[in-house]
């Protein structure tokens, strides 16, 4: 059985500082073994639908909030498809609790 790669990218908040303020995604998320990007991709439709159900009242509000069609909103709620990066960034910018919510979901999955 081949082992899938695990996301352990190290990012620096200050690229100019030698040694910088670096933190791995494993540390940031508080998980021991990192995040399997393949598993995350497979789980994303369900996670996104869960987030939308918890935060929005109906597909019409989802569609208006993310500037997508109502059909796309229904598809997301039915786990058919995942959001594009710009929609996730919109959620991050508009909902201050999104990042903590997502981290919590990833911790539970790890």
N, C-alpha and C positions, 0 to 999 in steps of 0.2 A: 504494500500500500504506500503510495507516494504521499508525502506530507505537503500540504498546501503552504504557500508563503504566508507569513504573518506581517501585518503592517507595523513596522517598528521604526518608521522614519523619524529622524531627529530634526526638529525645527528650531531655529534660533529667532527669538523675538528681536534681537539686535544684531544684524548681520555684520556690522562694523566692529563690534566689540570682540577682542580676541577671547576665545573660549565662551563668549556670550552667555546669555541666559537661556540655556538649552534644556529642553524637556522632551522625552520621547512620548509618543502617543500612548504607549502602555502606562507610563507614569501619569499622564494627564487624565486618562480614563480610569485609572485605578484598577487596572486588570493585570493579572500576573503574566499571562501568555500572549498578550497583544490581541489584535483584532484580525480575523481572517477576512481579507477583502472579498473573497468569493462568497463566503457565508453572508457577509453584510449585504452584498448585491442581491443575493437570493432572498434575504429577509426584508429588504427595503420596501417592497410593496405593502407588506403587512404592517411594518413599523409606520410608514407614512399614513396608511389608512387609520391606524390607531391614533396617531397624532391629530389627524383631521377630525375624527369622531369626538375626541376629547375637547377640542378647541373651537369647533365651528358648529353652528346650529343646523345647517342644511347644505345640500349641493350648490344651491344658487349663491349662497354666501361664500362658499369655497371658490366657485368660479369667479365671482367678482373680486375676491381678495387676491387671487393669483393670476387674474387676467387670462383665464382659460375658458373653454366652453363648458357648459353644464355636463355634457357627455364625458369630457375629461374628468370632471369632478366625480361623476358616478363611477367611471372606470377606476379611479384611484381608490374610492371607497370599497369597490369590489375586488381589490388587489390585482387589477389588470393594468399593469404598467407602474412605473416609478417616476418620480419627479425629475426634471432636469436640474442641473446645478443652480441655475438662476432662481428656480422656485424654492429650493432649499435655502439659498441666501436671503430671499425675501422673507421666509419664515424666521430666519435668524435675526434679521434686522427689525422685523415688525413685532416679534414676540420675544421679550427679554428672557423668558423661561425656556425657550426652545433648546438652547445648548445644554442646559442642565437636564432637561427631559431626555434628550437624545443620549447624553452620557449615562444616565440612569438605565436606559433601555439596553445600552451596550454592555454595561456592567452586569446586568442580570443575565444577559446572553452568554457572557464569558465563563 
